[in-house]
Amino acid sequence: MSKELWAGIGCLILGAGALITWWFEMFSDSWFGELGRAITDEFNLGRNTTALIEPAVGGFLTSGGGLSLAQAAGFEIGGPLTTLFGIGMFLSLAVGIIGLVPFRLPQFMYPEGQMEKRRWRETKQRLQREVEAQRAADATENE
């Protein structure tokens, strides 16, 4: 097997792992999400590490793995598939570099904003369930 094939497989695995870890950090209250947030607090590259840098690294590795696999499969450089993967790599790299600049993003792009949104939804659903339960109790009481 060629080096491009192994490099592509390795980059796809690492990229997918980075994107999965980022998803758990942003959108999950599970133990894995908490672990990822704790690790990010220790190795923080700035304000936008979780919001921009982590998905950019995952996208860069995934696109690079796809490009390497395309080359191993015999697709020529400059063809439509390799160009697509190259553009994905370039955009991911640009987003990662922009993420190093410490500017403020909208609140929903940070893990804290997503957590606040989840808590708000849970509270709203709980209150709706309580109102429905009270209505059902009132309806049976009036019969």
N, C-alpha and C positions, 0 to 999 in steps of 0.2 A: 504494500500500500504506500501511496506517496505521502510526502510530508504535508502537502496542502490538504489532503483528506483528514489527517489526524489533527492538524491545526484547526481546520474548519469544525470538526466535531468538538474539539476542546473549547473553542470560542463559543459555539452554540450552547454548550452546557453551562459555561461560566456566565454567558449573557442571560440565558434563561433563569439561572439562579439569582443573578443580580436583580432582574426584573421582578421575580417572585418575591424576593426579600423586600424590595421597595414597595410592592403592593401591600404586603403584610404590615409594613411600617406605617403606611398612609391610611389604610382602610380597615384594619383589623384590631380588635382588642384582645386577640389570643396571646398566649404566652410567647409565640414566635414573634409577633408584632412588638410586644413589650421588649423582648430581647434585642430586636433590631434597633429600636429607639434608644435603648441603653447603650448599645455599641456605638451608634451614631453620635450620642452625646460625648462619648470618650474620644472618638476620632473625627472631630468635626472640622470641616474645611471652610466653614462660614455659615451664614444664615440660610443659604439656599442648598445645602448639601442634600437633604432628603427630597426637596421639591424639584431640583433640576439636575444635580450632578449624578445621583444614583441612577435615575432612568436613562440619562445620557450615556453613562458607562455601559449599562445593560444593552441599550440600543446599538452602541458602537461595537460591542463584542458580538452581538447577534448578527448585525450587518456584515461585520468582518468575517464571521464564520460562514455566512451564506456566500460571500464573495470567494472565500477560499474553497468551499465545496464546489462552486460553479466552475472555478478554474480547474479543480481536480477532475471535474466531469468533462472538461474539454471545451467549455464555452470560451469564446475569444474575448479578450479585453476590449472594451468599447462596444460590445454588443448590448442589447437591451437589458438582459438580466444582470450582467456585471455592472452596467451603468446604474441600475436601480439600487443595487447593493452599495455601490460607491457613493451615490447621493445620500443614502441612509447613513453611511459612516460619516460623511462630511457634515450633515446636519446634526448628528449626535455629538460630534466633536465641537461644533459651534455652540450648541446648547450647553455642553459641559464647561466650555470656556466662559460663556456668559454667566453661568452659575457661580463662578468664582468671584464675580463682582458683587459686593454686599448691598444690593438694593432690595427694597421691600416689595414683595409680591402680594397679590390679594390673599386674604386670610384663608380662603378655601384651598390654597395650594400648599399649605403647611399641615403636618400631621395633627397639630393642636386644633386647627380649624376643622379638620375632618372629624376629630374626636368630639368636638363641641357639637357638630352637626348630628353625629350618631346619638349623643346624649339627648339632644333636643327631640329627635325623632322618637327615642324610647320613652321620654317623658310624655310626649304628645299621645303616643299609642296607649300608654298606661292610663292617662286621663280619659281618653275616649272609651277604654274598656270600663273604667269606673262609672262613667256617665251612662253607658249602656246597661251596666249591671243595676244601677240605681233606677233607670227607667223600667227595666224588667221587674224589679222589686215593687215599684209603685204600681205597675200594671196588675200584678198578681194581688196586691193589697186592695186595689179598687174593685176587684171582681166580687 
